[in-house]
Amino acid sequence: MKATKNPLKVSFFTQKGGVGKSTMTTLMASILHYRLGFNVLVMDCDFPQYSISNMRERDKKAIMLHEYHKKAAMRQFQLINKKAFPIIRCKAEDALEQTSNYINQSAAVPDIIFFDLPGTANTKGVLTTLKTMDFIFAPITADRLIVESTLGFTKAFLGLPDGAHESKEQVIWLFWNQIDGREKTGLYEIYEKTIAALQLNIMETRIMDSKRFRKESEDTGNSIFRSTLLPADLSLLKATRMNLFIEEFLQITPL
């Protein structure tokens, strides 16, 4: 008999490009599915680039051509005894229907569903889909335009009227991404005072910048960071503080 649990719906969303929403989605999906034992589904709604599903195709080719990665994938499958997390391509306007269809046809109901949405809020279906999320995590960097844009959008989004399918317990969390260790910490304190004044949530963990965020399994040697088929190496997670982010993520969400 199929489980009746309701999967957690999460989106890493920002209107600004290049701050890591698709990368964070991939990293979190891989860690939760392959290392922590959760069943994950990724809805790739980022039309037309579909970066996550295209990454899956590149990952398949890279692993078959790399003996070390191939053996790692085989060991992983034997250890956890489950397939790679599914990635479903769709447009934002069709995301909820496609998700429902998948759940109704799947033997294993996902514990968590990540929605990777276009960064343009006026794209058809984006706001409607965002309103159904249980949690939205918004990456920001120490750039005035990015912070102001994200704060402005977040306040406007929270002020939108309730929709018929809105998640009643929806929570938005901002978090610092791509931290440069040379930047003055006082800069973040100033921004965080503004965020607190707006009564918005911000995570304690600040993710360090790393060239690893821009590397995939096809060009990382024997270490894996960003991949849809294998989880990131623990040493790399620690170096970027992603391990602390994952712990905080699990404390925030009811997984």
C-alpha positions as CSV (number, residue, x, y, z in Angstrom):
1,M,0.0,0.0,0.0
2,K,1.4,3.4,-0.9
3,A,2.4,5.8,1.8
4,T,0.2,8.8,2.5
5,K,2.8,11.2,3.7
6,N,3.1,14.7,2.2
7,P,6.5,15.4,0.7
8,L,8.2,18.5,1.8
9,K,8.3,21.1,-1.0
10,V,11.4,23.3,-1.1
11,S,12.9,25.8,-3.5
12,F,16.2,27.6,-3.6
13,F,15.0,30.8,-5.3
14,T,16.4,34.2,-6.2
15,Q,15.7,36.7,-8.9
16,K,19.4,37.3,-9.4
17,G,21.5,34.9,-11.5
18,G,24.8,33.5,-10.5
19,V,24.2,33.3,-6.8
20,G,23.9,29.5,-6.7
21,K,20.2,28.3,-6.7
22,S,20.7,25.4,-9.1
23,T,24.1,24.4,-7.5
24,M,22.5,24.4,-4.0
25,T,19.6,22.4,-5.3
26,T,22.0,19.8,-6.7
27,L,24.2,19.6,-3.7
28,M,21.3,19.3,-1.2
29,A,19.5,16.7,-3.3
30,S,22.6,14.6,-3.7
31,I,23.6,14.7,0.0
32,L,20.0,14.0,1.2
33,H,19.4,11.2,-1.2
34,Y,22.7,9.4,-1.4
35,R,24.3,10.1,2.0
36,L,21.4,10.7,4.5
37,G,18.9,8.2,3.2
38,F,16.0,10.4,2.2
39,N,14.0,9.9,-1.0
40,V,14.5,13.0,-3.2
41,L,12.7,14.3,-6.3
42,V,14.0,17.2,-8.3
43,M,11.6,19.2,-10.5
44,D,13.7,21.0,-13.1
45,C,11.5,23.9,-14.1
46,D,14.2,26.2,-15.2
47,F,13.1,26.5,-18.8
48,P,14.8,26.7,-21.3
49,Q,18.3,25.9,-19.9
50,Y,17.2,23.0,-17.7
51,S,20.6,23.1,-16.1
52,I,20.1,20.2,-13.5
53,S,18.7,17.7,-16.0
54,N,21.4,18.6,-18.5
55,M,24.0,18.1,-15.7
56,R,22.6,14.6,-15.1
57,E,23.3,13.7,-18.8
58,R,26.9,15.1,-18.4
59,D,27.3,13.2,-15.2
60,K,26.3,9.9,-16.8
61,K,28.9,10.3,-19.6
62,A,31.6,11.5,-17.2
63,I,31.2,8.5,-14.8
64,M,31.3,6.0,-17.6
65,L,34.6,7.5,-18.8
66,H,36.2,7.8,-15.4
67,E,37.2,4.5,-13.8
68,Y,37.4,6.0,-10.2
69,H,33.9,7.6,-10.5
70,K,32.5,4.4,-12.1
71,K,33.6,2.3,-9.1
72,A,32.4,4.9,-6.7
73,A,28.9,4.8,-8.3
74,M,28.8,1.0,-8.2
75,R,29.8,0.9,-4.5
76,Q,27.2,3.6,-3.7
77,F,24.4,1.6,-5.5
78,Q,25.4,-1.6,-3.6
79,L,25.5,0.3,-0.3
80,I,22.2,2.3,-0.4
81,N,20.4,-0.1,-2.8
82,K,18.4,2.6,-4.6
83,K,18.5,4.5,-7.9
84,A,19.6,8.0,-8.6
85,F,17.1,10.6,-7.6
86,P,14.7,11.4,-10.4
87,I,14.8,14.7,-12.2
88,I,11.7,15.8,-14.1
89,R,11.8,18.5,-16.7
90,C,8.8,20.8,-16.9
91,K,7.7,24.4,-17.1
92,A,6.9,26.3,-14.0
93,E,3.3,26.5,-14.9
94,D,3.1,22.7,-15.1
95,A,5.3,21.9,-12.1
96,L,2.5,21.1,-9.6
97,E,0.5,18.9,-11.9
98,Q,3.7,17.0,-13.0
99,T,4.7,16.5,-9.4
100,S,1.2,15.1,-8.5
101,N,1.4,12.7,-11.5
102,Y,4.8,11.4,-10.5
103,I,3.7,10.8,-6.9
104,N,0.5,9.0,-8.0
105,Q,2.5,6.7,-10.2
106,S,5.6,6.2,-8.0
107,A,6.0,3.2,-5.7
108,A,8.2,5.3,-3.3
109,V,6.8,8.7,-2.3
110,P,9.6,11.2,-2.0
111,D,10.4,12.7,1.4
112,I,11.4,16.0,-0.2
113,I,10.9,17.7,-3.5
114,F,13.2,20.4,-4.8
115,F,11.8,22.9,-7.3
116,D,14.4,24.6,-9.5
117,L,12.5,27.6,-10.9
118,P,13.4,30.3,-13.4
119,G,14.9,33.4,-11.8
120,T,12.4,35.7,-13.4
121,A,9.4,36.0,-11.2
122,N,7.1,37.2,-14.0
123,T,7.6,33.9,-15.9
124,K,4.3,32.1,-16.0
125,G,3.7,29.8,-13.1
126,V,6.7,30.9,-11.0
127,L,4.9,32.8,-8.3
128,T,2.0,30.3,-8.2
129,T,4.5,27.4,-7.7
130,L,6.5,29.4,-5.1
131,K,3.4,30.0,-3.1
132,T,3.0,26.3,-2.6
133,M,6.5,25.7,-1.2
134,D,6.8,24.7,2.5
135,F,10.2,26.4,2.6
136,I,12.0,28.9,0.3
137,F,15.7,29.4,0.8
138,A,17.1,32.5,-0.9
139,P,20.9,32.8,-1.4
140,I,22.4,36.2,-1.2
141,T,25.9,37.6,-1.6
142,A,27.6,40.7,-0.1
143,D,26.6,42.8,-3.0
144,R,24.3,45.8,-2.4
145,L,22.2,45.3,-5.6
146,I,21.7,41.6,-4.8
147,V,20.8,42.2,-1.2
148,E,18.4,45.0,-2.0
149,S,16.8,43.0,-4.9
150,T,16.3,39.9,-2.7
151,L,14.9,41.8,0.3
152,G,12.6,43.8,-2.0
153,F,11.3,40.7,-3.7
154,T,10.9,38.8,-0.4
155,K,8.8,41.5,1.2
156,A,6.7,41.9,-1.9
157,F,6.2,38.1,-2.2
158,L,5.2,37.8,1.5
159,G,2.6,40.5,0.9
160,L,0.9,38.7,-2.0
161,P,-2.6,37.5,-1.4
162,D,-3.1,33.9,-0.3
163,G,-3.6,31.4,-3.1
164,A,-5.9,28.4,-3.2
165,H,-2.9,26.0,-3.0
166,E,-0.6,28.1,-0.8
167,S,1.4,26.3,1.9
168,K,-0.1,27.7,5.1
169,E,3.1,27.2,7.1
170,Q,5.4,28.6,4.4
171,V,8.7,30.0,5.7
172,I,11.4,31.9,3.8
173,W,15.1,31.8,4.9
174,L,17.8,33.9,3.5
175,F,21.4,32.7,3.6
176,W,24.9,34.0,2.7
177,N,26.5,32.2,-0.2
178,Q,29.9,32.6,-2.0
179,I,31.5,34.2,1.1
180,D,35.0,35.6,0.3
181,G,37.2,35.1,3.4
182,R,38.9,38.4,2.7
183,E,35.7,40.4,3.1
184,K,35.2,42.3,6.4
185,T,32.7,40.6,8.6
186,G,31.3,44.0,9.6
187,L,29.7,44.3,6.2
188,Y,27.6,41.2,6.9
189,E,26.6,42.6,10.3
190,I,25.3,45.8,8.7
191,Y,23.2,43.9,6.2
192,E,21.9,41.5,8.9
193,K,20.6,44.5,11.0
194,T,18.6,45.5,7.9
195,I,17.3,42.0,7.5
196,A,16.4,41.8,11.2
197,A,14.6,45.2,11.0
198,L,12.5,43.7,8.1
199,Q,11.6,40.7,10.3
200,L,13.1,38.3,7.9
201,N,14.9,35.0,8.7
202,I,18.6,34.5,8.0
203,M,20.5,31.3,8.5
204,E,23.6,31.3,10.8
205,T,25.7,29.3,8.4
206,R,27.6,31.3,5.7
207,I,28.8,29.2,2.8
208,M,32.4,29.9,1.7
209,D,33.1,30.5,-2.0
210,S,35.1,27.8,-3.8
211,K,36.0,27.0,-7.3
212,R,34.5,23.6,-6.6
213,F,31.0,25.1,-7.0
214,R,31.8,25.7,-10.7
215,K,33.3,22.2,-11.3
216,E,31.4,19.1,-12.3
217,S,32.3,15.4,-12.1
218,E,33.8,15.6,-15.6
219,D,36.6,17.9,-14.5
220,T,37.2,17.3,-10.8
221,G,39.8,14.5,-10.8
222,N,39.0,11.9,-8.2
223,S,37.1,14.1,-5.9
224,I,33.4,14.9,-6.4
225,F,31.6,18.1,-5.4
226,R,28.8,19.1,-7.7
227,S,27.1,16.0,-9.1
228,T,23.6,14.6,-9.6
229,L,24.8,11.0,-9.3
230,L,27.3,11.1,-6.4
231,P,27.4,13.1,-3.1
232,A,30.1,15.7,-2.5
233,D,33.2,14.5,-0.6
234,L,32.9,15.2,3.1
235,S,36.2,17.1,3.1
236,L,34.9,19.5,0.4
237,L,31.7,20.0,2.3
238,K,33.6,21.0,5.4
239,A,35.9,23.3,3.4
240,T,32.9,25.3,2.1
241,R,30.9,24.9,5.4
242,M,28.2,23.1,3.4
243,N,28.2,20.4,6.2
244,L,27.1,23.1,8.7
245,F,24.5,24.3,6.2
246,I,23.1,20.8,5.9
247,E,22.8,20.5,9.7
248,E,21.0,23.8,10.0
249,F,18.8,22.9,7.1
250,L,17.7,19.7,8.9
251,Q,17.0,21.6,12.1
252,I,14.8,24.1,10.2
253,T,12.9,21.7,8.1
254,P,10.7,18.8,9.6
255,L,12.6,16.1,7.7
